[in-house]
Amino acid sequence: MRPAVATSSSRANPGSKARILIVDDDGSVREILAEILEDQGYCSIVAPDAAQALSILRRETAIDALVTDLTMPGDDGIALIRKARAIDNTLPALLLTEYAEQLAPTVGSQFQVLRKPVHIDRLVEQLRLLVFEPAA
């Protein structure tokens, strides 16, 4: 797979790596996702929970997408996405959960949902679509 390259229609600045905020309370999952995305040409920023993720979003202005687990202590992934969108209402979001089939119909087009364990090719493809080919 070709590394992600910013285009004029992307959220990322031209010529820069897209910055992906990964939020998961499981440290090994968080680090594996970060490593995989960095291998694909993304810049990964990690947080163990919603509170730290929101802190990052408040001080970092160049986050191109949010990838979050559903089930975490404190705010869950849906609450995190809603709060993140209060900071940046155009932030693309991808929710990872074991309950994707049950959850997807209830969230509609608010954000993308992928089933855990996530297939890496599917994750990379969804991020490419969210970051580099945003919906009109």
DALIN-V885883 format. One record per residue. N is the residue number from 1. RES is the residue in one letter. PHI is phi as a letter, one per 40 degrees, with the letter a starting at -180 (* if undefined). BURIAL is b if it has 9 or more other ideal C-beta (glycine too) atoms within 8 Angstrom, else e. D_CENTER is the distance of its C-alpha to the mean C-alpha in whole Angstrom. Layout:
# DALIN-V885883
N_RES_PHI_BURIAL_D_CENTER + N_RES_PHI_BURIAL_D_CENTER
This chain:
# DALIN-V885883
1_M_*_e_19 + 2_R_c_e_19 + 3_P_c_e_17 + 4_A_c_b_15 + 5_V_b_e_17 + 6_A_c_b_16 + 7_T_b_e_19 + 8_S_c_e_20 + 9_S_c_e_18 + 10_S_c_b_15 + 11_R_c_b_13 + 12_A_c_b_14 + 13_N_c_e_17 + 14_P_d_e_20 + 15_G_g_e_20 + 16_S_b_e_17 + 17_K_c_b_14 + 18_A_c_b_11 + 19_R_b_b_9 + 20_I_b_b_6 + 21_L_c_b_6 + 22_I_b_b_6 + 23_V_b_b_8 + 24_D_a_b_11 + 25_D_c_e_14 + 26_D_c_e_15 + 27_G_d_e_16 + 28_S_c_e_17 + 29_V_c_b_14 + 30_R_d_b_11 + 31_E_c_b_14 + 32_I_c_e_14 + 33_L_c_b_10 + 34_A_c_b_11 + 35_E_c_b_14 + 36_I_c_b_13 + 37_L_c_b_11 + 38_E_c_b_13 + 39_D_c_e_16 + 40_Q_c_b_14 + 41_G_g_b_15 + 42_Y_c_b_11 + 43_C_b_e_12 + 44_S_c_b_10 + 45_I_b_b_10 + 46_V_b_b_10 + 47_A_a_b_11 + 48_P_c_b_13 + 49_D_a_b_13 + 50_A_c_b_13 + 51_A_d_e_15 + 52_Q_c_b_15 + 53_A_c_b_11 + 54_L_c_b_13 + 55_S_c_b_16 + 56_I_c_b_13 + 57_L_c_b_12 + 58_R_c_e_16 + 59_R_b_e_17 + 60_E_b_b_15 + 61_T_c_e_15 + 62_A_b_e_13 + 63_I_c_b_9 + 64_D_c_b_8 + 65_A_a_b_5 + 66_L_b_b_3 + 67_V_b_b_2 + 68_T_b_b_6 + 69_D_c_b_9 + 70_L_c_b_12 + 71_T_c_e_15 + 72_M_a_b_15 + 73_P_c_e_18 + 74_G_g_e_18 + 75_D_c_b_16 + 76_D_c_b_14 + 77_G_c_b_10 + 78_I_c_b_12 + 79_A_c_b_14 + 80_L_c_b_11 + 81_I_d_b_9 + 82_R_c_e_13 + 83_K_c_b_14 + 84_A_c_b_11 + 85_R_c_b_12 + 86_A_c_e_16 + 87_I_c_b_15 + 88_D_b_e_13 + 89_N_c_e_14 + 90_T_b_e_13 + 91_L_c_b_9 + 92_P_c_b_7 + 93_A_b_b_5 + 94_L_b_b_5 + 95_L_b_b_7 + 96_L_b_b_9 + 97_T_a_b_13 + 98_E_c_e_16 + 99_Y_b_e_17 + 100_A_d_b_15 + 101_E_c_e_19 + 102_Q_c_e_20 + 103_L_c_b_17 + 104_A_d_e_16 + 105_P_c_e_19 + 106_T_c_e_19 + 107_V_c_b_16 + 108_G_f_e_17 + 109_S_b_e_15 + 110_Q_c_e_13 + 111_F_a_b_10 + 112_Q_c_b_9 + 113_V_b_b_10 + 114_L_b_b_11 + 115_R_c_b_14 + 116_K_c_b_14 + 117_P_c_e_15 + 118_V_c_b_13 + 119_H_c_e_15 + 120_I_d_e_13 + 121_D_d_e_15 + 122_R_c_b_13 + 123_L_c_b_9 + 124_V_c_b_10 + 125_E_c_e_12 + 126_Q_c_b_9 + 127_L_c_b_7 + 128_R_d_b_11 + 129_L_c_e_12 + 130_L_c_b_9 + 131_V_c_b_10 + 132_F_b_b_13 + 133_E_b_e_15 + 134_P_c_b_14 + 135_A_c_e_16 + 136_A_c_e_19
